[in-house]
Amino acid sequence: GNMDSYLQLFAILAIVLQCARADYTLEVLAHSFSNDQRLSDGSCCDVPGSNCNPWWCGHCECDIKFVFCLRMSGTTADSDPDNCPLGRYSTGQVGEDGFDFDPSTIYDGVPNPMVFSGSYWPDSVQLYVEVVDVDGGLLGSDDHLDDIYVEISLSPSSAFYPQQSYTGYYGHAEIVLSFRVQCTGDFYGPNCATYCVPTDDSSGHYTCDVTDGSK
């Protein structure tokens, strides 16, 4: 009857959706940050005063906050901190000038590593890091310090890839990061798109290859 037809249709749709679905997590582990006490326009972070030498920016402290913005790979150098279709984290002031990140928390509500998740790992993505000086400028307003663009091209792995240093577009900031991509749930393969459930019962006896999900 009609009910049986509907049930068959729903069953087919469920199978199709399951096959089209995938799950991954990208972890971004922040290790350290440094800068040369200059803003993107070349001026010093702080107002020149008794402790800030405007000629070489000595003792001109930069009070650093970040936006971590995930996009599709190959995105043209776009410094819009809200254009983050794959995920976004923002912080308040994390530290001054050069510092090591806390190994568990970058800022309140921002874990270390940061975790971005999605439904299909596209082989590569772009991480845009906006670096801001919280209290720079003559009026104490936030000032733009640098833009760091990181192209991340990884295969799923249980281990973090070796940490690397990435320099900002204006050459005033440097951040050290490492990354790991993992398939989650019962998904496997280079794009985390192969669905496989290990079985050891009357319906079958097999495990799933951790690399490609083959039974």
ChimeraX commands (.cxc) that place a marker at each C-alpha (Angstrom):
marker #1 position 0.00,0.00,0.00 radius 0.5
marker #1 position 0.94,3.67,0.14 radius 0.5
marker #1 position 2.34,3.30,3.66 radius 0.5
marker #1 position 4.75,0.60,2.53 radius 0.5
marker #1 position 5.86,2.78,-0.39 radius 0.5
marker #1 position 6.50,5.71,1.94 radius 0.5
marker #1 position 8.47,3.52,4.34 radius 0.5
marker #1 position 10.61,2.22,1.47 radius 0.5
marker #1 position 11.21,5.78,0.27 radius 0.5
marker #1 position 12.25,6.91,3.74 radius 0.5
marker #1 position 14.60,3.94,4.04 radius 0.5
marker #1 position 16.20,4.80,0.69 radius 0.5
marker #1 position 16.54,8.47,1.64 radius 0.5
marker #1 position 18.16,7.51,4.96 radius 0.5
marker #1 position 20.73,5.37,3.12 radius 0.5
marker #1 position 21.47,8.12,0.60 radius 0.5
marker #1 position 21.88,10.74,3.32 radius 0.5
marker #1 position 24.13,8.43,5.32 radius 0.5
marker #1 position 26.34,7.85,2.28 radius 0.5
marker #1 position 26.54,11.57,1.51 radius 0.5
marker #1 position 27.42,12.51,5.07 radius 0.5
marker #1 position 30.88,12.67,6.58 radius 0.5
marker #1 position 32.43,13.96,9.76 radius 0.5
marker #1 position 35.82,15.46,10.60 radius 0.5
marker #1 position 37.49,17.60,13.24 radius 0.5
marker #1 position 40.40,19.93,12.58 radius 0.5
marker #1 position 42.41,20.81,15.68 radius 0.5
marker #1 position 44.59,23.93,15.69 radius 0.5
marker #1 position 47.16,23.93,18.49 radius 0.5
marker #1 position 48.72,27.34,19.18 radius 0.5
marker #1 position 52.26,27.24,20.61 radius 0.5
marker #1 position 53.72,30.75,20.64 radius 0.5
marker #1 position 53.41,34.28,19.23 radius 0.5
marker #1 position 55.86,37.13,18.67 radius 0.5
marker #1 position 55.83,40.57,17.06 radius 0.5
marker #1 position 58.19,43.52,16.51 radius 0.5
marker #1 position 56.01,46.06,18.39 radius 0.5
marker #1 position 54.79,47.63,15.14 radius 0.5
marker #1 position 51.33,47.93,13.60 radius 0.5
marker #1 position 50.46,47.10,10.01 radius 0.5
marker #1 position 51.12,50.71,8.95 radius 0.5
marker #1 position 54.62,50.57,10.47 radius 0.5
marker #1 position 53.91,52.79,13.46 radius 0.5
marker #1 position 54.55,51.71,17.05 radius 0.5
marker #1 position 51.91,49.91,19.08 radius 0.5
marker #1 position 51.88,52.42,21.95 radius 0.5
marker #1 position 51.78,56.20,22.00 radius 0.5
marker #1 position 55.35,57.56,22.21 radius 0.5
marker #1 position 56.14,58.40,25.81 radius 0.5
marker #1 position 58.70,57.90,28.49 radius 0.5
marker #1 position 58.90,54.15,27.86 radius 0.5
marker #1 position 58.17,54.03,24.13 radius 0.5
marker #1 position 60.86,55.04,21.67 radius 0.5
marker #1 position 59.06,56.04,18.41 radius 0.5
marker #1 position 62.18,55.59,16.26 radius 0.5
marker #1 position 62.75,51.90,16.88 radius 0.5
marker #1 position 59.58,51.05,18.88 radius 0.5
marker #1 position 61.56,49.98,21.90 radius 0.5
marker #1 position 59.38,49.27,24.97 radius 0.5
marker #1 position 56.22,49.97,22.92 radius 0.5
marker #1 position 54.07,47.13,24.22 radius 0.5
marker #1 position 51.49,45.51,21.96 radius 0.5
marker #1 position 48.44,44.10,23.80 radius 0.5
marker #1 position 47.49,41.19,21.55 radius 0.5
marker #1 position 44.11,39.73,20.71 radius 0.5
marker #1 position 43.15,37.44,17.84 radius 0.5
marker #1 position 40.47,36.26,15.47 radius 0.5
marker #1 position 40.99,32.71,14.14 radius 0.5
marker #1 position 38.93,32.29,10.98 radius 0.5
marker #1 position 38.60,29.11,8.90 radius 0.5
marker #1 position 37.80,29.23,5.16 radius 0.5
marker #1 position 38.11,27.21,2.01 radius 0.5
marker #1 position 41.65,26.86,0.70 radius 0.5
marker #1 position 42.83,29.37,-1.87 radius 0.5
marker #1 position 40.68,32.23,-0.60 radius 0.5
marker #1 position 42.16,35.50,-1.87 radius 0.5
marker #1 position 43.87,37.49,0.88 radius 0.5
marker #1 position 40.67,38.67,2.53 radius 0.5
marker #1 position 41.07,40.44,5.86 radius 0.5
marker #1 position 37.36,40.32,6.76 radius 0.5
marker #1 position 37.33,38.64,10.19 radius 0.5
marker #1 position 33.65,37.74,9.75 radius 0.5
marker #1 position 34.11,35.81,6.49 radius 0.5
marker #1 position 34.60,32.46,8.23 radius 0.5
marker #1 position 32.25,29.86,6.70 radius 0.5
marker #1 position 34.06,26.91,8.31 radius 0.5
marker #1 position 34.32,28.31,11.84 radius 0.5
marker #1 position 35.60,31.20,13.93 radius 0.5
marker #1 position 37.13,31.91,17.35 radius 0.5
marker #1 position 37.82,35.38,18.77 radius 0.5
marker #1 position 39.65,36.42,21.92 radius 0.5
marker #1 position 40.21,39.38,24.17 radius 0.5
marker #1 position 43.75,40.30,25.16 radius 0.5
marker #1 position 45.82,37.12,25.37 radius 0.5
marker #1 position 49.24,38.62,26.17 radius 0.5
marker #1 position 51.80,41.30,25.39 radius 0.5
marker #1 position 54.34,41.21,22.56 radius 0.5
marker #1 position 55.88,37.72,22.57 radius 0.5
marker #1 position 54.43,34.87,24.63 radius 0.5
marker #1 position 53.72,31.16,24.78 radius 0.5
marker #1 position 50.07,30.12,24.65 radius 0.5
marker #1 position 48.55,28.28,27.59 radius 0.5
marker #1 position 48.56,24.58,26.59 radius 0.5
marker #1 position 44.87,24.12,27.36 radius 0.5
marker #1 position 43.13,27.51,27.00 radius 0.5
marker #1 position 43.95,30.39,24.67 radius 0.5
marker #1 position 41.31,32.67,26.21 radius 0.5
marker #1 position 38.02,32.28,28.09 radius 0.5
marker #1 position 35.85,30.05,25.92 radius 0.5
marker #1 position 38.64,29.41,23.40 radius 0.5
marker #1 position 40.28,26.00,23.95 radius 0.5
marker #1 position 43.80,25.05,22.93 radius 0.5
marker #1 position 43.70,23.25,20.60 radius 0.5
marker #1 position 40.82,25.01,18.88 radius 0.5
marker #1 position 38.42,22.51,17.30 radius 0.5
marker #1 position 36.69,23.08,13.96 radius 0.5
marker #1 position 34.28,20.42,12.73 radius 0.5
marker #1 position 32.50,19.79,9.46 radius 0.5
marker #1 position 30.75,17.28,7.27 radius 0.5
marker #1 position 33.44,16.68,4.62 radius 0.5
marker #1 position 37.18,17.19,4.87 radius 0.5
marker #1 position 38.15,19.05,1.66 radius 0.5
marker #1 position 41.87,18.07,1.75 radius 0.5
marker #1 position 42.93,21.67,2.44 radius 0.5
marker #1 position 41.57,24.82,4.09 radius 0.5
marker #1 position 42.81,28.31,4.90 radius 0.5
marker #1 position 43.21,29.65,8.43 radius 0.5
marker #1 position 43.16,33.45,8.62 radius 0.5
marker #1 position 44.53,34.92,11.85 radius 0.5
marker #1 position 43.75,38.58,12.48 radius 0.5
marker #1 position 46.17,40.14,14.99 radius 0.5
marker #1 position 45.01,43.29,16.81 radius 0.5
marker #1 position 46.63,45.64,19.34 radius 0.5
marker #1 position 43.91,46.18,21.93 radius 0.5
marker #1 position 44.83,49.65,23.20 radius 0.5
marker #1 position 46.98,51.13,20.44 radius 0.5
marker #1 position 46.39,54.52,18.87 radius 0.5
marker #1 position 46.18,58.07,20.14 radius 0.5
marker #1 position 42.62,57.61,21.39 radius 0.5
marker #1 position 43.20,54.20,22.94 radius 0.5
marker #1 position 41.27,52.39,20.20 radius 0.5
marker #1 position 42.09,48.96,18.82 radius 0.5
marker #1 position 44.66,48.98,16.02 radius 0.5
marker #1 position 45.31,46.47,13.26 radius 0.5
marker #1 position 48.68,44.76,13.69 radius 0.5
marker #1 position 48.92,42.01,11.06 radius 0.5
marker #1 position 47.14,39.37,8.98 radius 0.5
marker #1 position 48.44,35.80,8.95 radius 0.5
marker #1 position 47.23,33.44,6.21 radius 0.5
marker #1 position 47.91,29.72,6.65 radius 0.5
marker #1 position 47.11,27.16,3.96 radius 0.5
marker #1 position 46.47,23.84,5.73 radius 0.5
marker #1 position 46.77,20.74,3.55 radius 0.5
marker #1 position 46.57,17.55,5.62 radius 0.5
marker #1 position 45.41,13.96,5.57 radius 0.5
marker #1 position 43.51,12.55,8.55 radius 0.5
marker #1 position 45.92,11.30,11.22 radius 0.5
marker #1 position 45.89,10.39,14.89 radius 0.5
marker #1 position 48.98,12.53,15.51 radius 0.5
marker #1 position 49.57,16.26,15.25 radius 0.5
marker #1 position 51.74,17.33,12.34 radius 0.5
marker #1 position 55.02,19.03,13.37 radius 0.5
marker #1 position 54.64,22.64,14.48 radius 0.5
marker #1 position 55.57,25.39,12.04 radius 0.5
marker #1 position 56.05,29.15,12.20 radius 0.5
marker #1 position 53.87,31.44,10.07 radius 0.5
marker #1 position 54.68,35.11,9.38 radius 0.5
marker #1 position 52.12,37.86,8.88 radius 0.5
marker #1 position 51.38,39.61,5.59 radius 0.5
marker #1 position 52.94,42.86,6.88 radius 0.5
marker #1 position 55.91,41.07,8.45 radius 0.5
marker #1 position 55.25,42.28,12.00 radius 0.5
marker #1 position 53.83,39.12,13.60 radius 0.5
marker #1 position 54.69,35.44,13.76 radius 0.5
marker #1 position 52.70,32.54,15.19 radius 0.5
marker #1 position 53.70,28.91,15.74 radius 0.5
marker #1 position 50.93,26.36,15.14 radius 0.5
marker #1 position 50.42,22.66,14.62 radius 0.5
marker #1 position 47.42,20.83,13.20 radius 0.5
marker #1 position 45.59,17.52,13.26 radius 0.5
marker #1 position 42.65,16.26,11.22 radius 0.5
marker #1 position 40.65,13.25,12.38 radius 0.5
marker #1 position 37.59,11.49,11.06 radius 0.5
marker #1 position 34.89,11.15,13.70 radius 0.5
marker #1 position 32.18,8.63,14.38 radius 0.5
marker #1 position 32.15,5.79,11.86 radius 0.5
marker #1 position 33.70,7.74,8.99 radius 0.5
marker #1 position 37.03,6.96,7.35 radius 0.5
marker #1 position 39.12,7.78,4.30 radius 0.5
marker #1 position 41.07,10.84,3.05 radius 0.5
marker #1 position 37.93,13.03,3.12 radius 0.5
marker #1 position 36.23,11.27,6.05 radius 0.5
marker #1 position 33.47,10.28,3.62 radius 0.5
marker #1 position 33.55,6.47,3.83 radius 0.5
marker #1 position 30.97,5.08,6.26 radius 0.5
marker #1 position 31.83,1.81,7.97 radius 0.5
marker #1 position 30.58,0.21,11.19 radius 0.5
marker #1 position 32.65,-2.66,12.63 radius 0.5
marker #1 position 30.45,-5.73,13.00 radius 0.5
marker #1 position 30.82,-8.98,14.88 radius 0.5
marker #1 position 27.39,-10.60,14.95 radius 0.5
marker #1 position 25.00,-12.61,12.79 radius 0.5
marker #1 position 24.99,-9.86,10.12 radius 0.5
marker #1 position 28.75,-10.12,9.56 radius 0.5
marker #1 position 32.23,-10.21,11.02 radius 0.5
marker #1 position 34.56,-7.42,9.92 radius 0.5
marker #1 position 36.53,-4.39,11.06 radius 0.5
marker #1 position 37.14,-1.08,9.25 radius 0.5
marker #1 position 40.52,-0.08,7.86 radius 0.5
marker #1 position 41.50,3.13,9.65 radius 0.5
marker #1 position 43.03,4.60,6.47 radius 0.5
marker #1 position 40.33,4.12,3.87 radius 0.5
marker #1 position 37.39,2.54,5.72 radius 0.5
marker #1 position 37.50,-0.70,3.75 radius 0.5
marker #1 position 35.99,-3.73,5.48 radius 0.5
marker link #1:1,2 radius 0.2
marker link #1:2,3 radius 0.2
marker link #1:3,4 radius 0.2
marker link #1:4,5 radius 0.2
marker link #1:5,6 radius 0.2
marker link #1:6,7 radius 0.2
marker link #1:7,8 radius 0.2
marker link #1:8,9 radius 0.2
marker link #1:9,10 radius 0.2
marker link #1:10,11 radius 0.2
marker link #1:11,12 radius 0.2
marker link #1:12,13 radius 0.2
marker link #1:13,14 radius 0.2
marker link #1:14,15 radius 0.2
marker link #1:15,16 radius 0.2
marker link #1:16,17 radius 0.2
marker link #1:17,18 radius 0.2
marker link #1:18,19 radius 0.2
marker link #1:19,20 radius 0.2
marker link #1:20,21 radius 0.2
marker link #1:21,22 radius 0.2
marker link #1:22,23 radius 0.2
marker link #1:23,24 radius 0.2
marker link #1:24,25 radius 0.2
marker link #1:25,26 radius 0.2
marker link #1:26,27 radius 0.2
marker link #1:27,28 radius 0.2
marker link #1:28,29 radius 0.2
marker link #1:29,30 radius 0.2
marker link #1:30,31 radius 0.2
marker link #1:31,32 radius 0.2
marker link #1:32,33 radius 0.2
marker link #1:33,34 radius 0.2
marker link #1:34,35 radius 0.2
marker link #1:35,36 radius 0.2
marker link #1:36,37 radius 0.2
marker link #1:37,38 radius 0.2
marker link #1:38,39 radius 0.2
marker link #1:39,40 radius 0.2
marker link #1:40,41 radius 0.2
marker link #1:41,42 radius 0.2
marker link #1:42,43 radius 0.2
marker link #1:43,44 radius 0.2
marker link #1:44,45 radius 0.2
marker link #1:45,46 radius 0.2
marker link #1:46,47 radius 0.2
marker link #1:47,48 radius 0.2
marker link #1:48,49 radius 0.2
marker link #1:49,50 radius 0.2
marker link #1:50,51 radius 0.2
marker link #1:51,52 radius 0.2
marker link #1:52,53 radius 0.2
marker link #1:53,54 radius 0.2
marker link #1:54,55 radius 0.2
marker link #1:55,56 radius 0.2
marker link #1:56,57 radius 0.2
marker link #1:57,58 radius 0.2
marker link #1:58,59 radius 0.2
marker link #1:59,60 radius 0.2
marker link #1:60,61 radius 0.2
marker link #1:61,62 radius 0.2
marker link #1:62,63 radius 0.2
marker link #1:63,64 radius 0.2
marker link #1:64,65 radius 0.2
marker link #1:65,66 radius 0.2
marker link #1:66,67 radius 0.2
marker link #1:67,68 radius 0.2
marker link #1:68,69 radius 0.2
marker link #1:69,70 radius 0.2
marker link #1:70,71 radius 0.2
marker link #1:71,72 radius 0.2
marker link #1:72,73 radius 0.2
marker link #1:73,74 radius 0.2
marker link #1:74,75 radius 0.2
marker link #1:75,76 radius 0.2
marker link #1:76,77 radius 0.2
marker link #1:77,78 radius 0.2
marker link #1:78,79 radius 0.2
marker link #1:79,80 radius 0.2
marker link #1:80,81 radius 0.2
marker link #1:81,82 radius 0.2
marker link #1:82,83 radius 0.2
marker link #1:83,84 radius 0.2
marker link #1:84,85 radius 0.2
marker link #1:85,86 radius 0.2
marker link #1:86,87 radius 0.2
marker link #1:87,88 radius 0.2
marker link #1:88,89 radius 0.2
marker link #1:89,90 radius 0.2
marker link #1:90,91 radius 0.2
marker link #1:91,92 radius 0.2
marker link #1:92,93 radius 0.2
marker link #1:93,94 radius 0.2
marker link #1:94,95 radius 0.2
marker link #1:95,96 radius 0.2
marker link #1:96,97 radius 0.2
marker link #1:97,98 radius 0.2
marker link #1:98,99 radius 0.2
marker link #1:99,100 radius 0.2
marker link #1:100,101 radius 0.2
marker link #1:101,102 radius 0.2
marker link #1:102,103 radius 0.2
marker link #1:103,104 radius 0.2
marker link #1:104,105 radius 0.2
marker link #1:105,106 radius 0.2
marker link #1:106,107 radius 0.2
marker link #1:107,108 radius 0.2
marker link #1:108,109 radius 0.2
marker link #1:109,110 radius 0.2
marker link #1:110,111 radius 0.2
marker link #1:111,112 radius 0.2
marker link #1:112,113 radius 0.2
marker link #1:113,114 radius 0.2
marker link #1:114,115 radius 0.2
marker link #1:115,116 radius 0.2
marker link #1:116,117 radius 0.2
marker link #1:117,118 radius 0.2
marker link #1:118,119 radius 0.2
marker link #1:119,120 radius 0.2
marker link #1:120,121 radius 0.2
marker link #1:121,122 radius 0.2
marker link #1:122,123 radius 0.2
marker link #1:123,124 radius 0.2
marker link #1:124,125 radius 0.2
marker link #1:125,126 radius 0.2
marker link #1:126,127 radius 0.2
marker link #1:127,128 radius 0.2
marker link #1:128,129 radius 0.2
marker link #1:129,130 radius 0.2
marker link #1:130,131 radius 0.2
marker link #1:131,132 radius 0.2
marker link #1:132,133 radius 0.2
marker link #1:133,134 radius 0.2
marker link #1:134,135 radius 0.2
marker link #1:135,136 radius 0.2
marker link #1:136,137 radius 0.2
marker link #1:137,138 radius 0.2
marker link #1:138,139 radius 0.2
marker link #1:139,140 radius 0.2
marker link #1:140,141 radius 0.2
marker link #1:141,142 radius 0.2
marker link #1:142,143 radius 0.2
marker link #1:143,144 radius 0.2
marker link #1:144,145 radius 0.2
marker link #1:145,146 radius 0.2
marker link #1:146,147 radius 0.2
marker link #1:147,148 radius 0.2
marker link #1:148,149 radius 0.2
marker link #1:149,150 radius 0.2
marker link #1:150,151 radius 0.2
marker link #1:151,152 radius 0.2
marker link #1:152,153 radius 0.2
marker link #1:153,154 radius 0.2
marker link #1:154,155 radius 0.2
marker link #1:155,156 radius 0.2
marker link #1:156,157 radius 0.2
marker link #1:157,158 radius 0.2
marker link #1:158,159 radius 0.2
marker link #1:159,160 radius 0.2
marker link #1:160,161 radius 0.2
marker link #1:161,162 radius 0.2
marker link #1:162,163 radius 0.2
marker link #1:163,164 radius 0.2
marker link #1:164,165 radius 0.2
marker link #1:165,166 radius 0.2
marker link #1:166,167 radius 0.2
marker link #1:167,168 radius 0.2
marker link #1:168,169 radius 0.2
marker link #1:169,170 radius 0.2
marker link #1:170,171 radius 0.2
marker link #1:171,172 radius 0.2
marker link #1:172,173 radius 0.2
marker link #1:173,174 radius 0.2
marker link #1:174,175 radius 0.2
marker link #1:175,176 radius 0.2
marker link #1:176,177 radius 0.2
marker link #1:177,178 radius 0.2
marker link #1:178,179 radius 0.2
marker link #1:179,180 radius 0.2
marker link #1:180,181 radius 0.2
marker link #1:181,182 radius 0.2
marker link #1:182,183 radius 0.2
marker link #1:183,184 radius 0.2
marker link #1:184,185 radius 0.2
marker link #1:185,186 radius 0.2
marker link #1:186,187 radius 0.2
marker link #1:187,188 radius 0.2
marker link #1:188,189 radius 0.2
marker link #1:189,190 radius 0.2
marker link #1:190,191 radius 0.2
marker link #1:191,192 radius 0.2
marker link #1:192,193 radius 0.2
marker link #1:193,194 radius 0.2
marker link #1:194,195 radius 0.2
marker link #1:195,196 radius 0.2
marker link #1:196,197 radius 0.2
marker link #1:197,198 radius 0.2
marker link #1:198,199 radius 0.2
marker link #1:199,200 radius 0.2
marker link #1:200,201 radius 0.2
marker link #1:201,202 radius 0.2
marker link #1:202,203 radius 0.2
marker link #1:203,204 radius 0.2
marker link #1:204,205 radius 0.2
marker link #1:205,206 radius 0.2
marker link #1:206,207 radius 0.2
marker link #1:207,208 radius 0.2
marker link #1:208,209 radius 0.2
marker link #1:209,210 radius 0.2
marker link #1:210,211 radius 0.2
marker link #1:211,212 radius 0.2
marker link #1:212,213 radius 0.2
marker link #1:213,214 radius 0.2
marker link #1:214,215 radius 0.2
view
